[in-house]
Amino acid sequence: MQRKMADVLRILKAERGKSMTEFSKELEISRSTLQEYLSGSGNPNIATVEHMAEKLGVNASLLLFGGFSEDQLSILLKLLDILSFLSDLTPDKRQRFSELLLEMVSLWNGDTCDG
């Protein structure tokens, strides 16, 4: 689990373009503790994992179990950013976005979009 957490933290750090110091401040942990976690040698308790997950806006199971390749995680993080953006839209704009997305998926699948 430590290795998976290290992998996920490294990807999140890179995705956000943070320095070690910036990332440790975001996580509210010391820089040396972050270094241990990134190297796979740290052993956080569950409360610390939950705290870091909350600060990162991810589910704690992602930190514990990983399960995604670097490319998959990068795409997932981009999708989460989009979902966050969408939550700020008005209901009418969210509805229109959903309609356009459905139309794009239909085109992608070669289907016709009958509304």
Summary of the structure (lengths in Angstrom):
residues: 115
radius of gyration: 17.9
end to end distance: 45.5
largest distance: 56.7
contacts: 270
relative contact order: 0.12
helix: 74%
strand: 0%
